[in-house]
Each structure stands twice: as structure tokens, then as C-alpha cells.
């Protein structure tokens, strides 16, 4: 799951920023290295919600600093989603 999500996040960021996927690394700071402003972070969160059918809360959005933060957030939200399904 992890590598697939990493690849998907990098592709998503590539489309949103104009950087080539090969230029985007997990440790990159989204604002500084990719030039993403706070409005674009909201777009990223919205894209994550649509793609993975999860809810990204505002508090979680503010914690997205690096590419890896995005990946970890998605993994966490998907784990919670699976756990909720298992409980039902």
C-alpha cells in the first residue's frame, strides 16, 4: 500500500505543481520546494478526499508540510476507514 500511495501522491503533486514526478521526493517541503501556497494545500486535501473517499479535517491539513506528511496522512485515514468497516 505505501509505495502505491507514494507514487499516487507524487503524481497528484506533479499535476498540481508542474514539477516532473521524478523531481518530487518524499522529504520535500511542499510550500518551499514545490511552491504550494495555503490555497493549493486545500486543493491537495480535496483531491485526497475525492481519490481515497476520506475526510481530511482542517487540523490535518495544517499538518501537511512535506510530501511524506501527505503520504502518512492518507495511510492513516485509510487505516481508520478500514477499521471502521471492520467494526460495522
Backbone as CSV, one residue per row, in Angstrom:
resi,resn,N_x,N_y,N_z,CA_x,CA_y,CA_z,C_x,C_y,C_z
1,UNK,0.825,-1.200,0.000,0.000,0.000,0.000,0.863,1.254,0.000
2,UNK,1.902,1.320,0.805,2.713,2.515,0.973,3.338,3.048,-0.298
3,UNK,3.951,2.149,-1.087,4.610,2.613,-2.310,3.603,3.076,-3.348
4,UNK,2.452,2.417,-3.404,1.413,2.848,-4.340,0.914,4.244,-3.984
5,UNK,0.688,4.467,-2.699,0.216,5.780,-2.256,1.277,6.833,-2.534
6,UNK,2.540,6.508,-2.266,3.615,7.465,-2.538,3.622,7.853,-4.011
7,UNK,3.523,6.874,-4.872,3.518,7.140,-6.317,2.314,7.999,-6.710
8,UNK,1.138,7.665,-6.160,-0.077,8.421,-6.475,0.010,9.861,-5.975
9,UNK,0.547,10.055,-4.770,0.697,11.414,-4.221,1.667,12.216,-5.066
10,UNK,2.762,11.610,-5.445,3.751,12.302,-6.276,3.145,12.675,-7.627
11,UNK,2.375,11.778,-8.213,1.714,12.086,-9.489,0.704,13.229,-9.322
12,UNK,-0.049,13.200,-8.210,-1.027,14.252,-7.932,-0.322,15.599,-7.784
13,UNK,0.768,15.623,-7.009,1.513,16.863,-6.803,2.159,17.338,-8.101
14,UNK,2.579,16.413,-8.916,3.166,16.763,-10.207,2.148,17.517,-11.066
15,UNK,0.940,16.990,-11.120,-0.120,17.636,-11.912,-0.471,19.018,-11.362
16,UNK,-0.428,19.162,-10.035,-0.831,20.421,-9.405,0.269,21.474,-9.408
17,UNK,1.525,21.043,-9.514,2.630,21.998,-9.401,3.408,22.197,-10.690
18,UNK,3.296,21.262,-11.625,4.070,21.362,-12.863,5.451,20.723,-12.776
19,UNK,5.820,20.228,-11.597,7.082,19.508,-11.458,6.928,18.120,-12.055
20,UNK,8.008,17.588,-12.591,8.010,16.215,-13.077,7.973,15.273,-11.877
21,UNK,7.286,14.128,-11.989,7.259,13.184,-10.872,8.658,12.796,-10.372
22,UNK,9.593,12.685,-11.281,10.958,12.297,-10.895,11.649,13.373,-10.055
23,UNK,11.153,14.607,-10.107,11.742,15.705,-9.342,11.194,15.776,-7.911
24,UNK,10.072,15.130,-7.667,9.400,15.220,-6.368,9.845,14.073,-5.475
25,UNK,10.380,14.426,-4.323,10.886,13.449,-3.351,10.075,13.545,-2.063
26,UNK,9.933,12.435,-1.324,9.130,12.431,-0.104,9.551,13.467,0.946
27,UNK,10.817,13.798,1.015,11.279,14.731,2.055,11.146,16.202,1.652
28,UNK,10.621,16.473,0.470,10.479,17.854,0.014,9.407,18.590,0.815
29,UNK,9.698,19.849,1.132,8.731,20.705,1.820,7.799,21.271,0.758
30,UNK,6.516,20.999,0.916,5.545,21.341,-0.120,5.534,22.831,-0.434
31,UNK,5.511,23.671,0.586,5.453,25.118,0.353,6.750,25.635,-0.249
32,UNK,7.860,25.299,0.390,9.156,25.850,-0.015,9.678,25.232,-1.311
33,UNK,9.678,23.918,-1.387,10.303,23.240,-2.520,9.404,23.142,-3.753
34,UNK,8.088,23.076,-3.523,7.167,22.924,-4.652,6.351,24.181,-4.920
35,UNK,6.513,25.204,-4.083,5.823,26.464,-4.296,4.324,26.408,-4.063
36,UNK,3.889,25.510,-3.185,2.465,25.348,-2.909,2.055,26.315,-1.796
37,UNK,1.029,27.126,-2.056,0.522,28.044,-1.032,-0.626,27.382,-0.273
38,UNK,-1.180,28.101,0.697,-2.223,27.528,1.553,-3.481,27.155,0.766
39,UNK,-3.805,27.903,-0.263,-4.967,27.555,-1.085,-4.736,26.259,-1.850
40,UNK,-3.524,26.070,-2.309,-3.190,24.846,-3.034,-3.206,23.643,-2.090
41,UNK,-2.848,23.857,-0.814,-2.925,22.767,0.171,-4.376,22.310,0.301
42,UNK,-5.311,23.247,0.264,-6.727,22.893,0.324,-7.113,22.076,-0.913
43,UNK,-6.590,22.467,-2.063,-6.839,21.706,-3.288,-6.277,20.296,-3.173
44,UNK,-5.095,20.185,-2.588,-4.479,18.870,-2.392,-5.358,18.022,-1.470
45,UNK,-5.811,18.625,-0.372,-6.680,17.907,0.573,-7.971,17.462,-0.113
46,UNK,-8.530,18.320,-0.934,-9.753,17.982,-1.658,-9.505,16.834,-2.633
47,UNK,-8.375,16.867,-3.312,-8.022,15.790,-4.242,-7.847,14.470,-3.495
48,UNK,-7.242,14.531,-2.307,-7.072,13.335,-1.475,-8.441,12.782,-1.082
49,UNK,-9.338,13.671,-0.678,-10.679,13.241,-0.272,-11.409,12.544,-1.418
50,UNK,-11.338,13.130,-2.598,-12.033,12.561,-3.751,-11.444,11.221,-4.164
51,UNK,-10.122,11.164,-4.221,-9.458,9.953,-4.695,-9.625,8.784,-3.731
52,UNK,-9.479,9.054,-2.444,-9.468,7.977,-1.455,-10.773,7.852,-0.668
53,UNK,-11.750,8.716,-0.968,-13.052,8.670,-0.286,-12.897,8.752,1.231
54,UNK,-12.122,9.755,1.672,-11.882,10.009,3.095,-12.166,11.486,3.366
55,UNK,-12.229,11.837,4.649,-12.430,13.225,5.046,-11.139,13.746,5.661
56,UNK,-10.606,14.830,5.102,-9.416,15.476,5.647,-9.893,16.689,6.434
57,UNK,-9.686,16.651,7.734,-10.114,17.760,8.590,-9.139,18.925,8.466
58,UNK,-9.635,20.118,8.761,-8.808,21.323,8.652,-7.534,21.200,9.485
59,UNK,-7.654,20.657,10.677,-6.494,20.473,11.558,-5.441,19.577,10.891
60,UNK,-5.903,18.554,10.179,-4.982,17.663,9.481,-4.307,18.378,8.316
61,UNK,-5.053,19.247,7.636,-4.493,19.995,6.506,-3.306,20.847,6.933
62,UNK,-3.425,21.446,8.108,-2.363,22.345,8.567,-1.085,21.584,8.908
63,UNK,-1.192,20.273,9.065,-0.017,19.460,9.393,0.709,18.936,8.160
64,UNK,0.152,19.194,6.984,0.794,18.741,5.745,1.910,19.719,5.393
65,UNK,3.120,19.353,5.707,4.285,20.203,5.426,5.160,19.615,4.322
66,UNK,5.318,18.292,4.343,6.177,17.632,3.360,5.343,16.666,2.520
67,UNK,5.943,16.208,1.449,5.300,15.194,0.615,5.013,13.967,1.473
68,UNK,5.975,13.595,2.308,5.816,12.431,3.172,4.655,12.617,4.156
69,UNK,4.428,13.841,4.629,3.280,14.109,5.511,1.978,13.751,4.798
70,UNK,1.889,14.076,3.524,0.695,13.751,2.737,0.507,12.242,2.653
71,UNK,1.588,11.553,2.406,1.546,10.092,2.290,1.102,9.470,3.617
72,UNK,1.704,9.925,4.710,1.359,9.383,6.029,-0.094,9.683,6.400
73,UNK,-0.567,10.875,6.044,-1.952,11.233,6.325,-2.907,10.286,5.604
74,UNK,-2.659,10.051,4.344,-3.519,9.159,3.564,-3.494,7.751,4.156
75,UNK,-2.305,7.258,4.473,-2.203,5.922,5.064,-2.995,5.838,6.364
76,UNK,-2.899,6.868,7.191,-3.616,6.900,8.464,-5.129,6.926,8.243
77,UNK,-5.577,7.774,7.326,-7.011,7.873,7.047,-7.561,6.568,6.474
78,UNK,-6.775,5.917,5.628,-7.222,4.644,5.046,-7.271,3.543,6.104
79,UNK,-6.308,3.542,7.039,-6.336,2.556,8.130,-7.593,2.751,8.981
80,UNK,-7.912,4.011,9.291,-9.111,4.297,10.080,-10.365,3.858,9.332
81,UNK,-10.379,4.103,8.041,-11.524,3.736,7.215,-11.722,2.217,7.234
82,UNK,-10.651,1.465,7.106,-10.721,0.003,7.148,-11.187,-0.465,8.515
83,UNK,-10.648,0.136,9.575,-11.042,-0.247,10.932,-12.525,0.010,11.174
84,UNK,-13.034,1.113,10.682,-14.462,1.426,10.836,-15.308,0.369,10.126
85,UNK,-14.878,-0.022,8.946,-15.619,-1.058,8.197,-15.596,-2.373,8.945
86,UNK,-14.463,-2.707,9.571,-14.347,-3.962,10.304,-15.257,-3.966,11.530
87,UNK,-15.427,-2.818,12.153,-16.266,-2.718,13.344,-17.736,-2.911,12.988
88,UNK,-18.141,-2.359,11.849,-19.550,-2.465,11.424,-19.836,-3.860,11.064
